[in-house]
């Protein structure tokens, strides 16, 4: 009697949440220096949850640098509900932003200070990685800086944007999903290659 019930319970719980996970190898100067993993789940309440976690350790200009980037976002009906972002460089949390929809406005608390805005984010880091390539989306919400950026399409299956922190980001797509990416910073360019 207990075995069919346990099976049914597991089936109901598993069918209530769908998950998709992508894994990327991070390369710097041709060497593998870390991994980036992003997972999208869709729960029984109709909420899309995105979770990205990246860890990189590399020697740049004779100095060992470690970076841990963490990102979470929740969407309902294609609209952002909340997001959390932080970046830890060499043990110090130096970039972060928390965005929360209060029913009428988005409230931001970040390393830049506090602000609010009304424009509804419908596309951001999580959806860029996990959702199907969409050239009709021209604007992008960039959680690390809690602001909007314009998207460019310099070639087929390619999205590019320059973030307000001055970095150029290029994403290449294959079969509708990100296959690799380039992050151009002032110190170096980090490449992502999808491995799963």
N, C-alpha and C positions, 0 to 999 in steps of 0.2 A: 504494500500500500504506500509506503514512504518513497519507494524508488520512482514510480510514475509522477508523484507530486514534485519530487526534486528535479526530475528531468523537465517537467512543465515549467517550473519556476526558473530554471536556467535558461530555457528557451525564451520565455517572456522577457527576462532581463537582457539577454543577448540581442533580441530583436528590437528592444527599445533604444539601443544606442548603436550607431554605425560608426566605424573608425577607418581612417585613412592615414597612413604614416609614410612620410618621405624622408630619406636619409641622404645627406650630402657630405662628401669628403671636401675638406677645406685645404686649398693649396696656396703656398706662398713661395715665390722663387722656384717653383717646380717641386717643392717638398710638401708632403702631407703634414699639416700642422694641427688638424683638429677635425671635429665632426659637428654637423648641424642637423638637428632632427626637428621636423615639424609634423604635428598630428592634428587632424581635424576630426571631431566627433559631432554627430548630430543626435540629439537626445529626444526622448519621447515628448518633451514640451515644445519641440520645434526650434530649439536653440542650437546654433552652430558654434562650437567651441574650438578655438585655434590655440595651440600651444607650441611655441618654438623655443628650443634650447640649443645654444651653440657654445662650444668651448674650444679655445684656440691657445696654443702655446708655441711661440716662435722667437727666434733671435733676430732682432732688427738693429742694425748699426751696433753690434757687439753687446746689445742689452737684451736680456730675456724678457719677453712681454707675455703676460697671460691675460686673456679676456674671457669673460663669461657673460653671455647675453641671454636674457630671458624675456619672453613675450607671451602674454595671454590676451585673448580677445573673445568677446561673446557677441553674437549677432542673432537677431530675431527678425524674421521676414526681410532679410537682406539689409537690415539697419543695425549699426553698432549700438550695443547696450552699454558695454564697459570694456576697458582695456587696461592692462598693467604692463609696464616695460621697465627693465632696468639693465644697466651695463656695469660690470665690475671689471676694472682694469688694475692689474697687479694688486689685488686684494682691497681696492678702494671703490666703493660705489660712487661713480662720478656722473652718471647720466641716468635719469629716471623720469617716468611720467605715469600718472594715473588719470584716466578719463572715465567719467561716469555720467550717464544720461539721467537727469532728474525729473523727466516728464515733459519739460519744455525746452531745456537748454542742456548743452554738454558742459560739465564742470571739469576743469583741468587743474591738477596740482603737479608741478614738475620742477626739475632743477632750474628752469627759467623763471619760476614763480607761478602764480595762479592767474587763470583767465577763464573765460567762458565763450562759447560760440553756438550758433544755431544751425549751421549747415550740417546736414545728416551724412556721416560717413557711410558709404555703401561698398567701398573697396579699399583694402589696406593690405598690410604685409601677409596676413594669413590667407586671405582670398587670392592674393597674387600667386602664392605657391600652390594652393590646393584646388582652386576653382579653374575651370576651363578657360584658356586664353580668350580674351575678349577685347578686340581692338576698338569697340565702341565706347569703352570707358576712358574718359579723357582726364579725369581727376582722381587723385589718390590721397588717402589719409595716411600720413607717415607718423606712426605712434611714437618713435623715439624723440621727435621734436614736437609732437602734438600739433601738427599743422598740415595743410594741404599742399600738394605739389602737382604740377601738370605732367602728364605722361606723354612721351613721344614714341613714335613707332618708326625707327630709322631703317628697318628692313622687315621683311615678312617674318612672322613668329618671333619678334623681338620687341621688348618694351624697355624704354630708358627713361630715367628721371634724375634730375639733380636735386638733392635734398637741400633744405635750408642750412644744414651744417656744412655745406660746400662739397659733399661727396657725390660722385657720379656712380649710378647704379644701373647695370645692364642685365636684363634677364632674357635668356634664350629658351624657346619652347619647342617641344617635340610632341606630337600627338596631343596637343592641347595643354600640356603641363610643362612646368619648368624642368629643363634638362641640365642647364648649367647657368651660372651667373658670374658677374664680375663686379667687385666693389673697389672703386678707385678712391683711395684716400691720399692725403698729403705725403704719407710715409711710404706706402707701397700699394700694390693691387692684390687683393685676395680673390681667388677663384673658387667657385663651388662647382663640383661635378657630382651629379646624382649617382648614387650607388644602389639605391633601393626605392 
